[in-house]
Each structure stands twice: as C-alpha cells, then as structure tokens.
C-alpha cells in the first residue's frame, strides 16, 4: 500500500463525514484547476469508473433509486440534457 493510500485511509477514519466531504471537494477543485478540458473529462470519467461501484457497494436497490432521484435535479442543472444521446448511451432502443 502506498503512503498516499495509507494517509487517505487514516483521514477517512479520523475525519467526520462533513469534513471528509468538504476535503474531497477542495482536493477535487485543486486537482481540476491544473487540467485542460480534455484532461478534466478523462479525469472525471476515471474517477467515476473507479469510485462509483465501491461507493454504492452497500446500497440496496431502494437506496440507489432514492439517491438517483435526489441527484437527478443536480444532473439536470449541470448537464446539457438537450444535447445528450440517451439511446446511444444505453445501447439503443430495445435494451
């Protein structure tokens, strides 16, 4: 285990939920500041790919549905929904 991973595990144990969320937000903002647009997109895709499954691991179907319903207004606010190709993103009609 790297020293960075070890330090992060300690931070998770020591900090409260609010402090941890604030720290993650600040760290993410700092990491994003040095990236150009393509790098930001790649970083966010990588972050979601690596982090989403572990973050949802203990949630059941009802928890996930409630979370998604709570997040949808934020998604609708932050993403250009009129430009999304949902059929392609979900494999087309019939799936």
N, C-alpha and C positions, 0 to 999 in steps of 0.2 A: 504494500500500500504506500502510495506517495505521501509526502509530508503535507501536500495540499489537501488530499482526501482526508487524512487524519485530522487536520485543522478544521475542515468543514464538519466532520462528524462531531468534534468537540463543540463547535458553535451550535450545531443542531441541538445537542444535549443541554447546553448552558443557557442559550437564549430562549426567551418566551416566543410564542407564536407571532405576536405583533412585531417584536424586534427582529425576528428572523425574516418575516415578510418584508419589512422596511429595508433590511440589509440586502436582501436579494434584489429588491427593486433598485436600490442605489448601485449595487455591483453591476446589474444588467445595464443601467443607464451609462455607467462608466465604460463598460465593455463596448457598448454600441457607439459611443462617441468617436472612437478611432476607426470605425469601419465605413467604407463607402457603401452605396446601396446594394450592389450585388453581394458583397460580403455580409451585410446585415441580413439579407434574405437567406443566404446559406446558413448563417449562424442561427437564426430563428428556426429554420427547418431542422437543423441538427439538434437544437435544444428541445424542440417538441418531440422529435423522433426518440431521443434518448430519455427524456424526462416524463413524458405523458403516461406511458404504461406503468412505470413504478409509482407515479403519483396516484394513479387510480386503482392500484392493486387491491386495496382493502375495501373498495366501494362496491356495493351491490348494484343491481340494475336500477332500482328505485333511486339510490343516491346519485348515480350517474345521470339519470334523467333530470332530477332536481337541479343538479349542478349545471347541466347543459341549458336548461330553461333559465337559470339565473344568469348564465354567461351570454345567451343569445342577444339581449339588448346591447351589451358591450360590443359584441361581434358586429352587430348591425350598425352601430355607431362608428366603429373603427375601420370597417372594410367596405369597399365599393361593391355592394351586393348586386347592383345592376350590371356589373361587369364580370361576374363570376359565371363560369360554365359548370353548373352543378351536374349536368348529365355526364360530362366527361370525367369530372372529379369522382363520381360514384359509379363509373363503369357503364354509363348509358342506361337507356330505358330497359326495363325487364329484369333488373338486378335488385 
